[in-house]
Amino acid sequence: MAEPWLHIVGIGEDGMDGLLPATRAVVEAAEVIVGGDRHHKLSEAVTAERVAWPSPFDALIDLLMSFKGRRVVVLATGDPLWFSVGARIGRAIDPSEITYHPQVSAFQLASARMGWSVADVETLTVHGRPVEQMIAFIQPQARLLILTTGAETPAKIAAFLTERGFGKSRMTVLAAMGGQDEARFDGVAESWAHEVPAFNTLAVECVAAPDAALLPRVPGLADELFEHDGTMTKQEVRSVTLSKLMPMRGALLWDIGTGCGSVAVEWMRGARYARAVGIEPRADRRAMAAANALALGVPKLELIDGYVPEALEGLEAPDAVFIGGGLSREVFEAAWAALRPLGRLVCNAVTLESEAVLLDLHKEFGGELVKISVARAEPVGRLTGWRPLMPVTQWSLIKR
């Protein structure tokens, strides 16, 4: 087993004084210290070669490996493995070569300042990531702790809350926690006007108005929440479809014939870090899907212009596949061949021609075949009657 040569040290606003004696000794003995300007200032008394974060940041691993054989320390803020650089390094370098030295995290400090239990809050980061991804976590009575990406981020989040009927939500920005310059800014979303330091942590206590938008993480968002042209997987069928696709943490979905993206969007909302690629040849529908992804808090939805199976070439193997449009045996065979073991595949058909394809595939591959019929109560003159939607034939199976 390789000996650790790389030390990743969490450091707080109290600098070297806040480190455990053993950790402080590691930093003081370093030959090379890698970190941001703030980290170098917090440890400026230590004599070592100073190296800034590389640009682009993806060059970090090559930079670190170039120092192998020397005593190398990477300085990070708080806990290096909680939404921090330590996790990225640990995925690229054998963990047996790394020693981690965690410090109290911003989330723990913020929880202490707010009097909240960390176990009862959602911990998020939008640092260097699209701010819109926090939208998926706006829920009545939810408590959010968010690592922000700059001084303007709290105002953006305040706008998201207000637009969705959560304008009374209480917001607190905490900056320089644990240091001499610690600062706190309190307010509510609908009237937020504070100028805050760029490096901060935001605490949000969501308060819903009676007309607030309710956007659950479980599948089945109302159809009117999506921009669409009428061709979409409707709410009730979408709920059943997602239950068969089974969103899981970090899993990847191929949404073939994505249309307005309703299935892909709900897949990504359904599990932390779930990913999706939507394949859609029509530019207008890709635009709708992109708008829906942004509005509903999953801005990382990837959209591809093309037809299957050609458009699937070079894509990462999926954990689930949904075929909502363009169904054929050729499309199924390409998706099935790429699907990972234990992957889930769901096909929905509304035409007799597509249903015939599903019947043949079901005979050959097995799986579960169901007919989904939905009727919604609508006005019939002065009275009310049932208006049926087009029935959907759904075929689902698991690759074992």
C-alpha positions, -999 to 999 in steps of 0.1 A, spaced: 0 0 0 13 34 -9 23 58 18 3 90 21 22 119 5 -7 143 1 -25 160 31 -58 178 25 -64 202 54 -96 220 63 -89 254 77 -113 280 92 -114 317 97 -93 313 128 -65 301 106 -36 281 121 -48 287 156 -79 266 149 -60 235 138 -53 205 160 -16 204 170 -9 174 148 -26 190 118 -8 223 124 25 204 124 17 188 90 11 223 75 42 238 91 63 209 77 49 212 41 72 219 12 43 228 -11 10 244 -1 -19 245 -27 -50 267 -21 -68 299 -29 -57 334 -19 -78 332 13 -62 299 24 -27 313 18 -35 344 39 -48 322 68 -15 303 68 9 330 57 33 325 86 43 291 72 73 290 49 66 268 19 63 270 -19 29 286 -25 7 274 -54 -26 289 -64 -56 269 -77 -50 262 -114 -70 276 -142 -88 257 -155 -95 240 -123 -97 206 -139 -59 208 -142 -57 204 -104 -50 166 -104 -21 169 -129 -7 197 -108 -8 177 -76 7 146 -92 36 168 -104 45 173 -67 45 137 -58 75 128 -37 74 161 -18 54 170 13 23 185 -2 -6 201 16 -39 212 0 -58 238 21 -96 238 18 -124 255 37 -139 235 66 -145 199 59 -126 190 27 -150 161 19 -183 180 22 -190 198 -10 -153 206 -13 -122 199 -32 -112 168 -12 -139 147 -28 -127 155 -63 -91 147 -55 -101 115 -38 -118 103 -70 -87 108 -90 -59 98 -66 -57 66 -46 -72 74 -12 -44 54 4 -20 82 -7 -41 109 10 -46 119 46 -76 141 53 -77 166 82 -113 179 85 -123 211 102 -157 222 114 -178 228 82 -197 259 72 -229 238 75 -221 229 112 -212 265 120 -243 278 103 -265 252 121 -250 263 154 -256 300 147 -292 292 137 -299 267 164 -309 241 138 -300 204 138 -280 195 107 -299 162 105 -331 182 99 -320 205 71 -311 202 34 -275 210 28 -268 224 -7 -241 241 -27 -245 265 -56 -208 275 -53 -196 274 -89 -228 257 -100 -261 269 -114 -281 287 -87 -313 274 -102 -307 239 -88 -318 250 -54 -353 255 -67 -361 218 -65 -357 221 -27 -382 249 -21 -409 232 1 -432 244 29 -414 245 62 -381 233 47 -349 245 62 -320 250 37 -283 257 42 -267 268 10 -231 274 2 -234 304 -22 -214 314 -53 -210 351 -46 -224 383 -31 -254 384 -56 -265 348 -49 -288 355 -19 -308 381 -39 -312 356 -68 -325 329 -43 -348 355 -27 -363 361 -62 -368 324 -68 -386 321 -34 -408 352 -41 -418 341 -76 -430 308 -62 -451 322 -34 -425 318 -7 -418 355 -3 -422 354 35 -394 329 39 -368 340 64 -332 344 51 -300 347 70 -266 353 54 -236 343 75 -201 354 66 -166 348 80 -180 324 106 -155 317 134 -133 347 126 -129 383 139 -150 397 110 -179 373 114 -211 390 101 -248 382 100 -276 396 78 -313 388 84 -343 395 63 -372 380 43 -371 370 7 -397 394 -7 -378 425 7 -343 412 6 -319 441 0 -287 434 19 -253 439 4 -233 409 17 -197 396 14 -190 374 -16 -180 344 5 -210 334 26 -234 307 37 -272 312 33 -298 298 57 -334 298 44 -365 289 64 -392 283 38 -426 299 45 -453 292 20 -482 316 12 -517 301 6 -512 303 -32 -476 290 -32 -465 266 -59 -463 231 -45 -435 212 -62 -430 179 -45 -399 158 -52 -420 127 -58 -432 123 -95 -464 138 -107 -461 175 -111 -491 192 -126 -490 195 -164 -494 233 -163 -461 236 -146 -444 226 -178 -441 246 -210 -454 222 -237 -471 220 -271 -497 195 -260 -476 165 -268 -462 153 -234 -464 125 -209 -494 136 -188 -493 138 -150 -509 105 -141 -490 85 -167 -458 103 -158 -462 92 -122 -465 56 -132 -436 59 -157 -412 74 -131 -422 46 -106 -410 21 -131 -378 40 -140 -369 43 -103 -348 74 -99 -317 68 -78 -289 89 -64 -264 98 -92 -281 75 -118 -283 84 -155 -315 84 -176 -317 84 -214 -350 101 -223 -355 92 -260 -379 115 -277 -378 138 -247 -403 164 -260 -408 191 -234 -386 171 -210 -413 163 -184 -400 128 -176 -363 138 -176 -370 168 -153 -390 147 -128 -363 120 -129 -336 145 -119 -359 160 -92 -366 125 -78 -331 117 -64 -301 137 -54 -275 141 -82 -297 121 -107 -287 129 -143 -305 128 -176 -298 131 -213 -328 140 -235 -326 131 -272 -350 152 -293 -347 161 -330 -370 192 -328 -354 224 -318 -386 240 -305 -391 210 -281 -355 211 -270 -360 248 -261 -391 239 -241 -372 212 -223 -344 235 -214 -368 261 -201 -386 235 -180 -354 222 -166 -343 257 -155 -377 267 -141 -380 234 -121 -345 233 -106 -326 209 -127 -305 231 -150 -280 203 -157 -304 184 -180 -283 176 -212 -302 179 -245 -290 163 -277 -302 170 -312 -306 138 -332 -323 106 -340 -319 73 -323 -299 50 -326 -273 73 -342 -276 99 -314 -267 73 -287 -232 67 -300 -205 78 -275 -230 84 -246 -223 71 -211 -242 39 -205 -275 46 -187 -291 32 -156 -325 37 -170 -341 44 -204 -374 59 -213 -387 57 -249 -415 81 -252 -413 88 -289 -398 73 -320 -403 37 -308 -391 9 -331 -373 -25 -326 -341 -9 -337 -344 19 -311 -352 -6 -284 -323 -29 -293 -298 -1 -292 -310 12 -259 -313 -23 -244 -277 -32 -255 -264 0 -238 -284 -3 -206 -264 -12 -175 -271 -44 -155 -302 -39 -133 -311 -10 -155 -348 -1 -161 -364 4 -194 -399 18 -200 -417 23 -233 -450 42 -236 -472 38 -267 -504 56 -277 -507 45 -314 -518 11 -326 -486 8 -346 -463 15 -316 -485 -8 -295 -479 -36 -320 -441 -32 -316 -445 -34 -278 -466 -66 -280 -439 -83 -302 -411 -72 -279 -430 -83 -248 -434 -118 -262 -397 -120 -268 -382 -102 -238 -409 -105 -211 -413 -77 -186 -446 -61 -175 -472 -49 -200 -501 -26 -188 -528 -4 -202 -532 29 -185 -565 47 -189 -571 81 -173 -603 103 -173 -605 138 -158 -636 155 -146 -644 185 -168 -673 208 -174 -700 196 -197 -722 226 -202 -735 235 -167 -727 200 -154 -695 179 -151 -685 147 -169 -655 125 -175 -632 133 -204 -608 105 -211 -572 110 -222 -557 87 -248 -550 53 -233 -513 45 -230 -498 10 -234 -467 8 -211 -440 -19 -213 -414 -20 -186 -386 -45 -177 -354 -47 -157 -321 -59 -173 -308 -89 -153 
